[in-house]
Amino acid sequence: MVKKKQKGYFKKPTQVLNEVEVKKVNRIYKSLLEEMKKRGRKNG
């Protein structure tokens, strides 16, 4: 896979990423949310 900046990549990343990558991102996102909760931040 050649990494090039494509139009629409940032608009719909879920269509570009495969399921495994999406699961990785979701896991990281959840861990970040947990860290924010531990620090008592309420930024959305």
Secondary structure, DSSP 8 states (H G I E B T S, - for coil): ------TTTTT-HHHHS-HHHHHHHHHHHHHHHHHHHHHT----
